[in-house]
């Protein structure tokens, strides 16, 4: 029946109410106004949302709206009660275990090595030891370090020039490694950069570093202060290393210990 065939507005309104009534009757026994379970509440909420787009009767629309509001409060209360009862003990254990492991990691960091050692070796040794520790594994996530690497290397890939003065051209991929005080990291299998000190003052973030040949132990360049995002050039054996202090942040094994994130781009002359 087309709209033009209705006698007047009242006739049309009665027909709308009839359609609404039939629609609600068809689904009410299965979906509407039940509190049996969270599952039923979820089904009901979905169906109410669906049929609310068709309802034209104000009284019925208001009733459905009130029911939708009630369902939301029921679901929130149920979820909150479930989480609180199921995880309270687990959360307490996580906090306790993380504190225990934090103390253990801090004890490791407080021991100054007799001489600078490889950061990679230190990480491998302590990861192996901590892997067998049953306390606070959640504290050991490397995601913050991985995220820092990605952000830094993404920035480097877009800002590191392909060519610098004296016809030096970028070779390979720019690399970022993090290093704590009294340790060192190696770039290009040759350049050893050791961290003598880290200054974490917000106004003067810097790291004092030294440069050695990783194969011979010989000094490549005297100790230098690196400032955040202020690259310096280190020339050695025909290769130019562009060295940048990219970031100072938490060390991978212990977020309470600060490390210098050092970025190195390797340049060689044409034909080398």
Secondary structure, DSSP 8 states (H G I E B T S, - for coil): --GGGSSSHHHHHHHHHHHHHHHHHHHHTTTTT--S-HHHHHHHHHHHHHHTTT---HHHHHHHHHHHHHHHHHHHHHHHHHHHHHHHHHHHHHHHHHHHHHHHHHHHHHS--SS-EEHHHHHHHHHHHHHT--S-GGGG--HHHHHHHHHHHHHHHHHS-SEEGGGEEEEEEEEEEEE-TTEEEEETTTEEEEEEEEE--TTS-EEEEEEEETTT--EEEEEEEEEBT--EEEEETTEEEEEEEEEEEE-SS-TTSEEEEEEEEEEEETT-
